[in-house]
Amino acid sequence: MSGGMSLARGIAEFVVSTRDVPAADLDAVERSCFDTVGALLAGRTSAHGRLVDDHVREQGGPARCSVLGSGYRTDAASAAYANGTFAHSDDFDDMGGYGHPSAPLLPALLAVAEHLGSGVSGMDVLVAHCVGFEVAAGLCGGYDQYDRCFHSTPVFGVLGTTCGVARLLGLSAEQTAAALAIAASAAAGLGRATGTMVKPLHAGQAARNAVVAGLLARRGGTGSDTVFEARGGFLEAFVGHRALDTEAFVARLGNPFRAARTLFLKRFPCCGSNHSAVSALLDLTRAHDLTGEEIDEVVVHGMTETSPVLRYPSPADGCEAKFSIRYALAAVMVHGSLGVDDFRDERWADPTVVRAMDKVRGEVVSRWTGSGASKRRGNPITVRLRDGRVLEAFVPRSDLVGGPKVPLPEEDLTAKFRDNAARSLPADGVARAERAWRSLRSTQDVVAAVATVEGSDAWQRQAS
């Protein structure tokens, strides 16, 4: 700690004092919010989405905040929990900075907006998102979730989301620091949950806990002012050391903002560690007009830090299939694409895809060899064909479509939203939602935008 200011208080000062956010960062966050609403409406219809939907519906609560796509309302914390879980259920939500940022952030901000009743604009939500994302991404710098065993999305997401919530609630710097102290004790989420129904809950829990932290601080709740840097605090528990220069860290917040250069919108509804190899195989099959039958083998190179998360060579259900490089590439060989339905119901067990998985071999390189293999670099592939040809391709993670370097084209973003939203809304509802959420910054009252994606019991009965 430097200069006598606690890290919580330094972060809080940034949260309450920020006035201007660059247009590029607002653009990136607006696209992410649009994308997240679509992912949420699709994720609600997944097996784990329906499970949480039924659970929250049964719990009741004051009918103030919408469980999106489901046609009912509940209290702010429960709505944030349900919507956050939905948003991450298909692993089709954005990523970057500290895992999956918008899945907890946006649902919590929307719940707070409805809890307040009115007066929260779309721009208010975008700025709160940017501020929260900035804090969490800064705190996560250098964190290795595989070594530390805790999933970065809920650990840092609850802190960033709490900052966004505090901003919307209009908390003072003192109250915001208190909210962070409360939220820090709610940081959790074991990495071993990857490939199970629990992983989507991490986003929902982070959203819920952030709402609770903000509302408690608003009522006067307090915590340790040195919750981050003190002995037994957040940094020592999750990062493994307390060596952080508070003044330097706070000075870097927003200088520049990280959203525009970090947020990534997904093309495929599965773990992002699959995307480099999947993109490479799609490029090859389309460039050479290949079918799966023409392929003898696909070798995925450079799997090292990737390996702990892509831990299911023979997935037993759709959740595990999202974290299986063999399944993802086999599905591409068989279907020529990779979409939400490839991980739903029993499609993951399609015998043709299961047989194609035998063609995929992961070349795992020890992270201690110094060979340069890295999760962040991506995975080159070699494809051996029946006619004897050998093809190679590599799409670095930095060059993936959907990232800051190669943004997801507007037509693809819109098509993704429409397909996702149609899983929870009727056709005319999808059109209304698209208009409302693609121009969020011009919305004077975000509650009006929420109304376009509330859903209805009548539609749910018809859809089921």
C-alpha positions as CSV (number, residue, x, y, z in Angstrom):
1,M,0.0,0.0,0.0
2,S,1.3,3.5,-0.9
3,G,0.3,6.9,0.3
4,G,-2.0,5.8,3.1
5,M,-5.0,5.2,0.9
6,S,-6.5,1.7,1.0
7,L,-7.1,-0.1,-2.3
8,A,-10.8,-0.3,-1.7
9,R,-11.0,3.5,-1.2
10,G,-8.9,4.2,-4.2
11,I,-11.1,2.1,-6.4
12,A,-14.2,3.7,-4.9
13,E,-12.9,7.2,-5.8
14,F,-12.4,6.1,-9.4
15,V,-15.9,4.6,-9.5
16,V,-17.7,7.7,-8.2
17,S,-15.6,10.3,-9.9
18,T,-15.4,9.0,-13.5
19,R,-17.4,11.2,-15.8
20,D,-16.1,10.6,-19.3
21,V,-15.7,7.3,-21.0
22,P,-14.3,7.2,-24.6
23,A,-16.7,6.5,-27.4
24,A,-14.8,3.4,-28.5
25,D,-15.2,1.8,-25.1
26,L,-18.9,2.7,-25.0
27,D,-19.3,1.2,-28.5
28,A,-17.6,-2.1,-27.3
29,V,-19.8,-2.3,-24.2
30,E,-23.0,-1.5,-26.1
31,R,-22.2,-4.4,-28.5
32,S,-21.5,-6.6,-25.6
33,C,-24.7,-5.7,-23.8
34,F,-26.7,-6.5,-27.0
35,D,-24.9,-9.8,-27.4
36,T,-25.4,-10.7,-23.8
37,V,-29.1,-10.2,-23.8
38,G,-29.3,-12.6,-26.8
39,A,-27.1,-15.1,-25.0
40,L,-29.3,-14.8,-21.9
41,L,-32.5,-15.4,-23.8
42,A,-31.0,-18.5,-25.4
43,G,-29.4,-19.8,-22.2
44,R,-32.7,-19.5,-20.3
45,T,-33.9,-22.5,-22.4
46,S,-30.9,-24.7,-21.6
47,A,-31.3,-27.5,-19.0
48,H,-29.5,-25.6,-16.3
49,G,-31.2,-22.4,-17.3
50,R,-34.6,-24.0,-16.8
51,L,-33.5,-25.5,-13.5
52,V,-32.6,-22.1,-12.1
53,D,-35.7,-20.5,-13.7
54,D,-37.9,-22.9,-11.8
55,H,-36.0,-22.5,-8.6
56,V,-36.2,-18.7,-8.6
57,R,-39.9,-18.8,-9.6
58,E,-40.7,-21.0,-6.6
59,Q,-38.8,-18.7,-4.2
60,G,-41.1,-15.8,-4.8
61,G,-40.0,-12.3,-3.7
62,P,-41.2,-8.8,-4.4
63,A,-42.3,-8.6,-8.0
64,R,-40.1,-5.6,-9.0
65,C,-37.4,-7.0,-11.3
66,S,-37.7,-9.2,-14.4
67,V,-36.5,-12.7,-15.0
68,L,-35.9,-12.1,-18.6
69,G,-37.7,-14.2,-21.2
70,S,-39.6,-16.0,-18.4
71,G,-42.6,-13.7,-17.9
72,Y,-42.4,-13.1,-14.2
73,R,-40.7,-10.8,-11.7
74,T,-39.0,-11.2,-8.4
75,D,-36.6,-9.3,-6.1
76,A,-33.5,-7.6,-7.5
77,A,-30.9,-10.2,-6.1
78,S,-32.9,-13.2,-7.4
79,A,-33.5,-11.6,-10.8
80,A,-29.8,-10.9,-11.1
81,Y,-29.0,-14.5,-10.1
82,A,-31.3,-16.0,-12.6
83,N,-30.4,-13.7,-15.5
84,G,-26.7,-14.0,-14.8
85,T,-26.9,-17.8,-14.9
86,F,-28.9,-17.6,-18.1
87,A,-26.3,-15.4,-19.7
88,H,-23.5,-17.9,-19.2
89,S,-25.5,-21.1,-19.6
90,D,-24.5,-21.7,-23.2
91,D,-21.0,-20.2,-22.9
92,F,-22.0,-17.9,-25.8
93,D,-21.5,-14.7,-23.8
94,D,-18.6,-12.4,-24.2
95,M,-15.1,-12.9,-22.7
96,G,-12.0,-10.8,-22.0
97,G,-10.3,-9.1,-19.1
98,Y,-11.2,-11.5,-16.4
99,G,-13.2,-14.3,-17.9
100,H,-16.8,-13.6,-18.9
101,P,-17.6,-10.0,-17.8
102,S,-21.0,-9.1,-19.1
103,A,-22.8,-12.2,-17.8
104,P,-22.7,-11.0,-14.2
105,L,-22.4,-7.3,-14.9
106,L,-25.4,-6.6,-17.2
107,P,-28.0,-8.7,-15.2
108,A,-27.0,-7.0,-12.0
109,L,-27.2,-3.5,-13.5
110,L,-30.6,-4.2,-15.0
111,A,-31.9,-5.6,-11.7
112,V,-30.7,-2.4,-10.0
113,A,-32.3,-0.2,-12.6
114,E,-35.7,-1.9,-12.1
115,H,-35.2,-1.9,-8.4
116,L,-34.8,1.9,-8.5
117,G,-38.0,2.1,-10.7
118,S,-37.0,4.8,-13.2
119,G,-34.4,7.3,-14.0
120,V,-31.6,5.0,-15.2
121,S,-30.7,5.6,-18.8
122,G,-29.0,3.3,-21.3
123,M,-25.9,5.5,-21.1
124,D,-25.9,5.1,-17.3
125,V,-25.8,1.4,-17.7
126,L,-23.0,1.5,-20.3
127,V,-20.8,3.8,-18.1
128,A,-21.4,1.6,-15.0
129,H,-20.5,-1.4,-17.1
130,C,-17.3,0.3,-18.3
131,V,-16.3,1.3,-14.8
132,G,-17.0,-2.1,-13.3
133,F,-15.2,-3.9,-16.1
134,E,-12.2,-1.6,-15.8
135,V,-11.8,-2.3,-12.1
136,A,-12.2,-6.1,-12.4
137,A,-9.9,-6.4,-15.4
138,G,-7.2,-4.4,-13.6
139,L,-7.4,-6.5,-10.5
140,C,-7.2,-9.7,-12.5
141,G,-4.0,-8.8,-14.3
142,G,-1.5,-11.6,-14.0
143,Y,-4.0,-13.9,-12.2
144,D,-3.7,-17.6,-13.2
145,Q,-7.0,-19.3,-12.5
146,Y,-5.6,-22.7,-13.2
147,D,-2.8,-22.4,-10.7
148,R,-5.0,-20.7,-8.1
149,C,-8.0,-23.0,-8.7
150,F,-10.6,-20.3,-8.5
151,H,-12.6,-19.4,-11.6
152,S,-11.8,-15.8,-12.5
153,T,-15.3,-14.8,-13.7
154,P,-16.9,-14.9,-10.2
155,V,-13.8,-14.0,-8.2
156,F,-13.2,-10.7,-10.0
157,G,-16.6,-10.4,-11.6
158,V,-18.3,-9.9,-8.2
159,L,-16.0,-7.0,-7.5
160,G,-16.4,-5.3,-10.9
161,T,-20.1,-5.9,-10.8
162,T,-20.3,-4.4,-7.4
163,C,-18.5,-1.3,-8.7
164,G,-21.1,-1.0,-11.5
165,V,-24.0,-1.5,-9.0
166,A,-22.5,1.1,-6.7
167,R,-22.3,3.6,-9.6
168,L,-26.0,3.1,-10.6
169,L,-27.1,3.3,-7.0
170,G,-25.3,6.6,-6.6
171,L,-23.3,5.4,-3.6
172,S,-20.6,7.7,-2.1
173,A,-17.0,6.7,-2.2
174,E,-17.2,5.6,1.4
175,Q,-20.3,3.4,0.6
176,T,-18.7,2.0,-2.5
177,A,-15.6,1.0,-0.5
178,A,-17.9,-0.7,2.0
179,A,-19.7,-2.5,-0.8
180,L,-16.4,-3.8,-2.1
181,A,-15.5,-5.0,1.3
182,I,-18.8,-6.9,1.5
183,A,-18.4,-8.3,-2.0
184,A,-14.9,-9.5,-1.5
185,S,-16.1,-12.1,1.0
186,A,-18.5,-13.4,-1.6
187,A,-15.8,-14.0,-4.2
188,A,-15.8,-17.7,-5.0
189,G,-16.2,-20.3,-7.7
190,L,-14.0,-23.4,-8.0
191,G,-12.3,-24.1,-11.3
192,R,-13.3,-27.7,-11.1
193,A,-16.8,-26.7,-11.9
194,T,-15.8,-26.3,-15.5
195,G,-18.0,-28.6,-17.7
196,T,-20.8,-28.9,-15.2
197,M,-24.0,-27.1,-14.5
198,V,-22.2,-25.2,-11.7
199,K,-20.1,-23.0,-14.0
200,P,-23.0,-20.9,-15.3
201,L,-24.1,-20.5,-11.6
202,H,-20.8,-18.6,-11.0
203,A,-22.0,-15.7,-13.2
204,G,-25.4,-15.7,-11.5
205,Q,-23.9,-15.8,-8.0
206,A,-21.5,-12.9,-8.8
207,A,-24.5,-10.9,-10.1
208,R,-26.6,-11.6,-7.0
209,N,-23.8,-11.0,-4.5
210,A,-22.9,-7.7,-6.1
211,V,-26.5,-6.5,-5.9
212,V,-26.7,-7.6,-2.2
213,A,-23.4,-5.9,-1.5
214,G,-24.5,-2.6,-3.0
215,L,-27.9,-2.6,-1.3
216,L,-26.4,-3.5,2.1
217,A,-23.8,-0.7,1.7
218,R,-26.6,1.7,0.8
219,R,-28.3,0.8,4.1
220,G,-25.1,1.4,6.1
221,G,-23.4,-1.9,5.9
222,T,-19.6,-1.8,6.3
223,G,-16.5,-4.1,6.1
224,S,-12.8,-3.9,6.4
225,D,-11.3,-0.9,4.6
226,T,-8.1,-2.9,3.9
227,V,-10.0,-5.9,2.7
228,F,-7.7,-6.2,-0.4
229,E,-4.2,-5.6,0.9
230,A,-4.3,-6.7,4.6
231,R,-3.0,-10.0,5.9
232,G,-5.7,-12.5,5.2
233,G,-7.4,-10.3,2.7
234,F,-8.5,-10.7,-0.9
235,L,-5.1,-10.4,-2.6
236,E,-3.3,-12.8,-0.4
237,A,-6.2,-15.3,-0.6
238,F,-6.8,-15.2,-4.4
239,V,-3.6,-13.8,-5.9
240,G,-1.1,-15.3,-3.5
241,H,0.6,-12.1,-2.5
242,R,0.0,-8.5,-1.2
243,A,2.5,-6.7,-3.4
244,L,0.4,-4.1,-5.1
245,D,1.1,-0.4,-5.3
246,T,-2.3,1.2,-4.6
247,E,-1.5,4.6,-6.1
248,A,-0.1,3.1,-9.3
249,F,-3.0,0.7,-9.7
250,V,-5.6,3.4,-9.2
251,A,-3.7,5.8,-11.6
252,R,-3.9,3.2,-14.3
253,L,-7.7,2.8,-14.1
254,G,-9.2,4.4,-17.2
255,N,-5.8,5.4,-18.5
256,P,-6.8,4.1,-21.0
257,F,-10.0,2.2,-20.5
258,R,-9.7,-1.5,-21.3
259,A,-13.1,-2.4,-22.8
260,A,-12.4,-1.5,-26.5
261,R,-9.1,-3.4,-26.5
262,T,-10.2,-6.4,-24.5
263,L,-13.9,-7.4,-24.9
264,F,-14.4,-10.4,-27.2
265,L,-17.8,-11.5,-28.7
266,K,-18.0,-15.2,-29.4
267,R,-18.8,-16.9,-32.7
268,F,-19.2,-20.3,-31.1
269,P,-21.1,-21.4,-28.0
270,C,-18.3,-23.2,-26.1
271,C,-15.2,-22.6,-24.2
272,G,-13.1,-19.9,-25.8
273,S,-10.0,-22.1,-25.6
274,N,-11.6,-24.2,-28.5
275,H,-12.0,-21.2,-30.8
276,S,-8.5,-21.0,-32.3
277,A,-8.6,-24.6,-33.5
278,V,-12.2,-24.5,-34.5
279,S,-11.7,-21.3,-36.6
280,A,-8.6,-22.9,-38.2
281,L,-10.5,-26.0,-39.2
282,L,-13.5,-24.1,-40.5
283,D,-11.1,-22.0,-42.6
284,L,-9.5,-25.1,-44.1
285,T,-12.7,-27.0,-44.8
286,R,-14.2,-24.0,-46.6
287,A,-11.1,-23.0,-48.5
288,H,-10.6,-26.5,-49.8
289,D,-14.3,-27.5,-49.9
290,L,-13.7,-30.5,-47.6
291,T,-16.1,-32.9,-46.0
292,G,-15.6,-34.8,-42.8
293,E,-15.2,-38.0,-44.7
294,E,-12.2,-36.7,-46.5
295,I,-10.3,-36.1,-43.3
296,D,-8.2,-38.8,-41.7
297,E,-6.8,-36.9,-38.7
298,V,-6.8,-33.4,-37.1
299,V,-3.9,-32.7,-34.8
300,V,-4.2,-29.8,-32.4
301,H,-0.8,-28.4,-31.5
302,G,0.4,-26.4,-28.5
303,M,-2.1,-27.5,-25.9
304,T,-0.6,-26.6,-22.6
305,E,-2.4,-24.1,-20.4
306,T,-5.4,-24.9,-22.5
307,S,-5.4,-28.5,-21.3
308,P,-6.8,-28.0,-17.7
309,V,-10.0,-26.4,-19.0
310,L,-10.5,-28.6,-22.1
311,R,-10.5,-31.6,-19.9
312,Y,-13.1,-33.8,-21.5
313,P,-11.7,-35.9,-24.4
314,S,-14.9,-38.1,-24.3
315,P,-17.7,-35.8,-23.0
316,A,-20.6,-37.5,-21.1
317,D,-23.1,-34.6,-21.7
318,G,-23.5,-31.3,-23.4
319,C,-21.9,-29.3,-20.5
320,E,-18.7,-31.4,-20.9
321,A,-18.9,-31.2,-24.7
322,K,-18.3,-27.4,-24.4
323,F,-14.9,-28.1,-22.9
324,S,-13.9,-30.8,-25.3
325,I,-11.6,-29.9,-28.2
326,R,-12.2,-33.3,-29.7
327,Y,-16.0,-32.8,-29.7
328,A,-15.9,-29.3,-31.1
329,L,-13.7,-30.2,-34.0
330,A,-15.7,-33.4,-34.7
331,A,-18.9,-31.4,-34.8
332,V,-17.3,-29.1,-37.3
333,M,-16.3,-32.0,-39.5
334,V,-19.8,-33.5,-39.4
335,H,-22.0,-30.4,-39.6
336,G,-19.7,-27.8,-41.1
337,S,-20.6,-25.4,-38.3
338,L,-20.8,-25.1,-34.5
339,G,-24.0,-23.8,-32.9
340,V,-26.1,-23.8,-29.7
341,D,-28.0,-26.9,-30.7
342,D,-24.8,-28.9,-31.1
343,F,-24.5,-28.9,-27.2
344,R,-28.2,-29.3,-26.4
345,D,-30.3,-32.3,-25.6
346,E,-28.8,-35.5,-27.0
347,R,-27.2,-34.0,-30.1
348,W,-23.8,-34.1,-28.4
349,A,-24.1,-37.9,-28.5
350,D,-24.7,-38.1,-32.3
351,P,-23.0,-41.3,-33.3
352,T,-21.5,-39.7,-36.4
353,V,-19.9,-37.0,-34.3
354,V,-18.7,-39.5,-31.7
355,R,-17.0,-41.5,-34.4
356,A,-15.4,-38.3,-35.8
357,M,-13.9,-37.6,-32.4
358,D,-11.5,-40.5,-32.9
359,K,-9.9,-38.4,-35.7
360,V,-8.9,-35.6,-33.4
361,R,-5.6,-35.8,-31.5
362,G,-4.4,-33.1,-29.0
363,E,-0.7,-32.6,-28.8
364,V,-0.1,-31.6,-25.2
365,V,3.1,-29.7,-24.5
366,S,4.4,-29.3,-21.0
367,R,4.2,-25.7,-19.9
368,W,7.7,-26.1,-18.4
369,T,9.4,-27.0,-21.7
370,G,9.9,-23.3,-22.7
371,S,8.6,-24.1,-26.2
372,G,6.4,-21.0,-26.2
373,A,3.1,-22.9,-26.3
374,S,0.5,-20.8,-24.6
375,K,-3.3,-20.7,-24.1
376,R,-3.2,-17.0,-25.1
377,R,-1.4,-17.8,-28.3
378,G,-3.9,-20.2,-29.7
379,N,-3.6,-23.7,-31.3
380,P,-2.3,-24.4,-34.8
381,I,-3.7,-27.5,-36.5
382,T,-2.5,-30.1,-39.0
383,V,-5.1,-31.9,-41.1
384,R,-4.2,-35.1,-42.8
385,L,-6.5,-36.1,-45.7
386,R,-7.4,-39.5,-47.1
387,D,-5.8,-38.6,-50.4
388,G,-2.4,-38.0,-48.7
389,R,-2.5,-34.3,-48.6
390,V,-1.4,-32.5,-45.4
391,L,-2.9,-29.1,-44.6
392,E,-1.9,-26.7,-41.9
393,A,-3.7,-23.6,-40.4
394,F,-3.3,-21.3,-37.5
395,V,-5.6,-18.6,-36.3
396,P,-4.0,-16.9,-33.3
397,R,-6.3,-15.9,-30.5
398,S,-5.5,-12.3,-31.1
399,D,-6.8,-12.6,-34.7
400,L,-10.0,-14.5,-34.0
401,V,-13.2,-12.9,-35.4
402,G,-15.0,-11.3,-32.5
403,G,-12.0,-9.8,-30.8
404,P,-10.8,-6.2,-30.8
405,K,-8.6,-6.7,-33.8
406,V,-11.3,-8.3,-36.0
407,P,-14.7,-7.3,-34.6
408,L,-17.7,-9.5,-35.2
409,P,-19.3,-8.1,-38.3
410,E,-22.6,-6.3,-37.6
411,E,-24.6,-8.7,-39.7
412,D,-23.2,-11.7,-37.8
413,L,-23.8,-10.0,-34.4
414,T,-27.4,-9.3,-35.5
415,A,-28.0,-12.8,-36.8
416,K,-26.6,-14.3,-33.5
417,F,-28.9,-12.1,-31.5
418,R,-32.0,-13.0,-33.5
419,D,-31.3,-16.7,-33.3
420,N,-30.7,-16.6,-29.6
421,A,-33.6,-14.3,-28.7
422,A,-36.0,-16.4,-30.8
423,R,-35.5,-19.2,-28.3
424,S,-37.4,-17.2,-25.6
425,L,-39.4,-14.6,-27.6
426,P,-41.9,-14.7,-30.4
427,A,-40.8,-13.2,-33.8
428,D,-42.4,-9.8,-33.3
429,G,-40.8,-9.7,-29.8
430,V,-37.4,-10.4,-31.2
431,A,-37.7,-7.5,-33.6
432,R,-38.7,-5.1,-30.8
433,A,-35.9,-6.4,-28.6
434,E,-33.3,-5.9,-31.3
435,R,-34.3,-2.3,-31.9
436,A,-34.2,-1.5,-28.1
437,W,-30.9,-3.2,-27.3
438,R,-28.8,-2.4,-30.3
439,S,-29.3,1.4,-29.5
440,L,-29.0,1.2,-25.8
441,R,-27.1,4.4,-25.4
442,S,-30.1,6.4,-26.7
443,T,-32.5,4.8,-24.3
444,Q,-33.7,7.4,-21.7
445,D,-35.1,4.8,-19.3
446,V,-33.5,1.3,-19.5
447,V,-36.7,-0.2,-17.8
448,A,-38.4,0.3,-21.2
449,A,-35.7,-1.8,-22.9
450,V,-36.1,-4.5,-20.3
451,A,-39.8,-4.6,-21.0
452,T,-39.0,-5.8,-24.6
453,V,-37.4,-9.0,-23.2
454,E,-39.6,-9.8,-20.2
455,G,-41.4,-12.6,-22.1
456,S,-44.9,-13.8,-21.2
457,D,-46.4,-16.8,-19.6
458,A,-48.7,-17.2,-22.6
459,W,-45.7,-17.4,-25.0
460,Q,-43.8,-19.7,-22.6
461,R,-46.8,-22.1,-22.6
462,Q,-47.0,-22.0,-26.4
463,A,-43.2,-22.5,-26.8
464,S,-43.2,-25.5,-24.5
